[in-house]
Amino acid sequence: MKILDIRNNTRGVACALFEASEGFPTEYPRSATNIMVIKIRGKQARCDFEDIPWWTLRLPSFTMKT
């Protein structure tokens, strides 16, 4: 998933995937099945989650760390 037009290149972006709505989006550290934090480059960021079964419903959440 690509995130565009980020205000600045400082800090990073946290991306989280959920299997259910429980805990989304406020309790993501406890409820997410996958979490990654990536650097912002050129006011863009990209989260690449691999090995996610296509039949599993997942909801992306993007939290800007400003």
N, C-alpha and C positions, 0 to 999 in steps of 0.2 A: 504494500500500500504506500503510495507516494503522498507526501504532505507538502503543499506549495504555499508560497507567499507568507512565510514566517517572518515576523518583524525584524529579527536580528539573528546573528550567528552565535550568540553566547549560549552556554549551557547545553541542554539537550531536550529530546522528546521521549516520553515514555509511551510505549504501545502495549496494549494488553488485549488478550482474547478471552472470551467467556463462553462456556457451554450453555449457560442459562442466564436468565435475567437477575437471579439472586446475586446481590452485591454489586451490580452494575449501576452507575460507574463509581460510586463513592467508596466502596470497599474493595477496590481492585487488588491491593496487595494480598488480601486473604482469599478472594473469590476467583481471580483470574487463573486460567489454566496455563497460559504462556504470557510472560512479560519480558520486554527488552527495552533498554534505554540506548538511544543512538545520538550521535552528534549531528548538529545542524551544519550543513555546508551549502554556501550560496543561497541562503534563505530557503533551503529545501531539506527534507529528510525523507528517508524511505525505510519502512519496516518490512522485512522479508521473513515471514514465518514459513518454515519448511516442514514437511511431513505431517501436514494437517489433513486428515481424511475428508474428502469432498462431501461426504454425507453428514458430517457433523456441523450443526448450526453454531456459529461463533459470531460474536458481536465485537467489532473493533472499538477501542477507546483511545483517544489521543489526549494526553495531558501535557500542556506546555509548562516547562519548568522555567519561569521567568524570574 
